[in-house]
Amino acid sequence: MRLSELQSKNIITTDGKLIGNIVDVIIENGTIKCLIVEKTKFLISMFTSKDEVEVKWNQIKTIGDDAIIVSCQ
């Protein structure tokens, strides 16, 4: 799978909340460590002024056709 294919998918928590979309990745030693996700405008205004969040690769539960499901732990 290509990064451009991942970037077209919504990032959603296991309880169904939309986080946002991938804008970048962090790679260490040739392996993806984190996805950098731009938060939806709702999450920015509700919870923090920071507009990006890191989702660790091990938090990913499923990569589907339209979305990536992640654990919030």
C-alpha positions in Angstrom: 0.0 0.0 0.0 1.2 3.5 -0.8 1.2 6.5 1.5 -1.1 8.3 -0.9 -3.7 5.5 -0.5 -3.4 5.8 3.3 -3.9 9.6 3.2 -7.2 9.2 1.4 -8.7 7.3 4.4 -10.4 8.7 7.5 -8.8 7.9 10.9 -11.6 6.7 13.2 -11.4 5.5 16.9 -12.7 2.1 17.9 -15.7 3.8 19.4 -16.6 5.5 16.1 -15.2 9.0 16.5 -13.6 10.7 13.5 -10.1 12.0 14.3 -9.1 13.3 10.9 -6.8 12.5 8.0 -3.1 11.6 7.6 -0.9 14.5 6.6 2.5 12.9 7.3 4.3 9.9 8.8 7.3 9.5 11.1 9.7 6.8 9.9 12.5 5.3 12.0 14.9 2.7 10.7 12.8 2.1 7.6 9.6 1.4 9.6 6.6 3.6 10.0 6.5 4.7 13.7 3.6 7.2 13.7 0.9 8.6 11.5 0.6 12.4 11.8 -3.2 13.1 11.6 -4.7 16.5 11.1 -7.7 16.7 13.4 -11.2 17.6 12.2 -12.2 21.1 13.0 -14.7 19.8 15.6 -11.9 18.1 17.6 -9.7 21.2 17.4 -12.3 23.5 18.9 -13.5 21.1 21.5 -10.4 19.6 23.0 -7.2 21.6 22.2 -5.8 24.3 20.0 -3.2 21.8 18.6 -4.3 20.7 15.1 -2.3 17.5 14.7 -2.1 14.3 16.7 0.4 11.4 16.5 -1.1 7.9 16.1 1.4 5.2 16.8 1.5 2.4 14.3 0.7 -0.2 17.0 -2.5 1.6 17.8 -3.9 0.7 14.3 -6.5 -2.1 14.6 -7.8 -2.3 11.0 -7.0 -0.7 7.7 -10.2 -0.8 5.6 -11.2 0.4 2.1 -12.4 3.8 3.5 -11.0 4.2 7.0 -8.3 3.3 9.4 -9.6 2.2 12.8 -7.3 3.0 15.8 -7.3 2.4 19.5 -7.2 5.5 21.8 -5.0 3.9 24.4 
